[in-house]
Amino acid sequence: MTDEENIKQHFRPDEAPLIAQVEDWLNMAADQYRPILTDFLNPRQVYIAQTLTNRRDDVKMRANGGWEHAEMQRVLFYPSYYEPQQTDFELQLIEIDYPTKFTELHHRQILGTLIGTGLVRSSFGDVLNEGMRWQVVVSRSLTDYLRQQVGQIGKIHVKMKPVEPEMIVTPQEDWETMTDTVSSMRLDAVIAAGFNYSRNRAKQLIEHGDARVNWETEMRPDYPLVAHDLLSVRHAGRIRIDEIQGTTRKNKIRVAMSVVHA
């Protein structure tokens, strides 16, 4: 088995393009003796990038999404002698200014508006909320574009205002850690365990397009999940796969996960 085949057997087949892309970034950082900055990656993608980077001595990586517990992060690959700076990540914090006394915003509205401007999900980071305040972390190069393109979210008139990193809010999400056993790492099985649903209900939600894996709609109930995947189910909440802890005597899979209810 070649080294490349050995790597790929540890990941899902649909992750092969990302593996190739990460290898290209690593080679560029090494061959061109300079840091290489990615767009925003989700937790699973960051894990893959770190796994591949750990195999090398000449290149290191660091991830930054603007705050300590960021889910979406930009990754910097750099020669081992390089000392990364905060400015290398080219992040900009945007505050959404809107009439808080008369209306309220929701996460799905903001996300939909940003995507509606033509952006892909990897173009921006986390959407943050604390009370009535909403912020979004973006690539610095997108600042002017968003200020020009986003003047309304739903029916609410807004202004996208760049602010200093120190003004970032701290989201309060009630993640509940749990360990459960599942018959397999199928999407429907994990959703059923995480939200205490029947397998049939979980299957129907997935087939109706109500489930996302790493921000992408997934309509296959048998889609295989792995550690560091992040799931969201409409009207139910989110599940983060923290660790797959092995199998029990009855051949069940023990999974450590974190759940937040909608």
N, C-alpha and C positions, 0 to 999 in steps of 0.2 A: 504493500500500500504506500502510495506517495505521500509526502508531507501535506500536500494540498487535499488529498482525499481523506487523510486523517483528520484534518481540520473540519471539513464539511460534514463528516459523519456525526459531529457533535451538535450540529445545527439543523434547522428545518430546511427542506429543499427550497422553499420560497425566500430564504435568507441568503442564498448564494450570490445574488447581485450585490447585496450590501457587503458581504465578505470580500468580494472582488474590489469594490469601491474603497473599503478600508485599507486593503493591501496597497492600492494605488496611492492613497494618501500617505501611508507609512513610507513607501518608496520615494515619493516626492520630497517628504521632509528630510529623508536621509540623503538622497542624491543631490538635492538643491541646497542643502545646508540652511534651511529656513523653516519657520513655523507654517503649518497649513491649518486653516480654520474652516470648520464645516458649518453648515446650516444647523438648525436645532434638531437634535436627535431625541427620540423617546427613550425611556429607561432600558428597554430591551436592546435597542441599537447601541446605546452607550456601553452596556455590558459586553456586547460582541466586540465593540471597538477596544475595550480594555483587555479582553481576553486575547485578542490578536496582538495588541501592543506588548503585553506581558511576555510574549515569546521572543522579543527582540531586546538587544542591549543598546542599540544605536539610536533608538527613538523612544520618547516617552509621550504621555498624553495627559491632559487635564480637561475636565468638563466644568462648565460654568453656565448657570441659567439665571443669574442675577440675585438669587437668594439661596439660603442654606439647603432648603428641601425642594428645590426646583425639580420638576419632572422632565420638562423639555429643556435640554442644555446644548450649548454649542461646545464642540470638542476641538481642542488645539493639539495637534501632533507637532512635536518639535525635536530637534537634535538633542541628545542627552546632556550636552554642555550648556544648553540655552536656559535662561531663567525667565519664565513667563511672567508677564505683568497683567494686571486687571484690564488695562486698555487693549491688550491683544485680542480680547474676546469681542470687542466692538459692539457692546450692548447698549441699548437705550431704554430707559424706563419711561413709559407714556401714561399719564394720568388722564382718565376720561372725565372731562368737565361737563356736567349736565345739571339741570334744575332738580336737585335732590328733594326739595320741599313738595314737589308736585307729582313726582313719578319715581319709578324705580327700574333698574336694569337687571337683566338676568344673564348668566354665563352663556347660555345657548344663543341668546340674541347677539352678544358681542362676537362670539366665535363665528356665527353665521354671517355677520356683517363683514368681518375681516376676510373670510373666504370669498364672500360675494364681490370683493374688490379685485379679485383675480389672484389673490395670494394662495399659495399652497401651505399646508399645515407646517411644513418645516421652515417656513419663512419667519415665524414668530414663536415666542416661548409661552410661558404660563400666563393665563389670565387670572389675576389676583383680586381678591375681594376681602374687605374688612368693613363691616357695617354698610354704609352707603357709598363707600369709596371703591372704585374699580380702576385697576391698572393692568397694563400688558407690557411684557418684556419683548422687545423687537431688536432686529439687527439695526445698527445705527444708520445704515444706508437707506433704510425704509422710512425714516422719520418724516422727511418732507412729503413723501408719497402719501403716507397715511393722513397727514395734516390736510392735504389737498383733497383726498378721496373720501374721507370719512367725516361727514358733517351731520349724519343722522344714523341712529340705531333704532330700527323699527320706526315709530313715529316720533321719537325723542330727538331733539336737536342737541348735538354734542360738539365739543371741541377736543381734539387730541393734543394734549399739552405735554411736551417733554419736561421731565423733572429730574432732579439729581438722584443718584442711586440711594442716598441716605434716606430718602423719603418713601422708600418701599414699604408697603403694608405687610403685615404678617397674617396670612390666612389662617382661620381656625377651622380645621376639618377634624371631625370626630372619628378618626380611624380606629377601628376595633380589631385587635389582633386575635386570631383564632387558629386552631389546628383541627383539621378534619381528615377523614379518609374518604377516598373516592375510588370507584371501580376502574376508572381510567382518567387520563388528563384531557378528555374531550371537553370542548367548550360547554356543552349542555350539562355535563356532569359537574363541572366546577361551579357554574352559575347556580345550579340546583343546590349545591352544598353551601355556597356562600350566602345565598338569600333564603335558604330553607324552602325552596320551591320543589315541586315535583319535577321529575325529568321531562315529563310531557309538556308542562308549562314552560320550562326553560327552552325546550326545543321549539315551541311555537313562537316565543319571543324572538329567537334567533332567526327563524325562517321569515318572520315579518319585518326583519331589518332593524330590530330594536337593540341589537348588541354590537358593540365595537371592540376590537382588539387593537391596542396601540393606536387608537384614534381612527382606525379603518373599519368600516362596516363589514362584518363577517356573518354570512348567512348559512354557513355550513355547521350544523350541530356537532359534527365529528371533527371539527378543526382541532388539531393537537396544540395544547398549551405547554409552555415551558416557564422556568423561573424568570422573573423580572417582567413578565407580560402584565399589561395593565388593561383591565376590562371595564367597560361601562355599559350599563343596561338602562334604557329609558324608563324613568319613573321608579327605578329600583335603587340605583346607586353605582358604586364602583368597587372593584376587587383588584387587589394587587397580589400577584403570586410572589411571595417572599422567598420560599425555599421548598424544594421537593425533598422530603426527608427519608425516602426509601419506602419499602413495602412491609406490610404486616404479615403475621403468620398466615392469615387468610388471603394473602396476595392482594390486599388493598393498598392503594398508594396514600401515604401520609403527606399532607400538604399544609405548610404554614402560609397563611394568607392574612391580608389586612382588608377590612371591609368598611366602607362608609355608606350609610343609607341616605337615599335622597330625601 
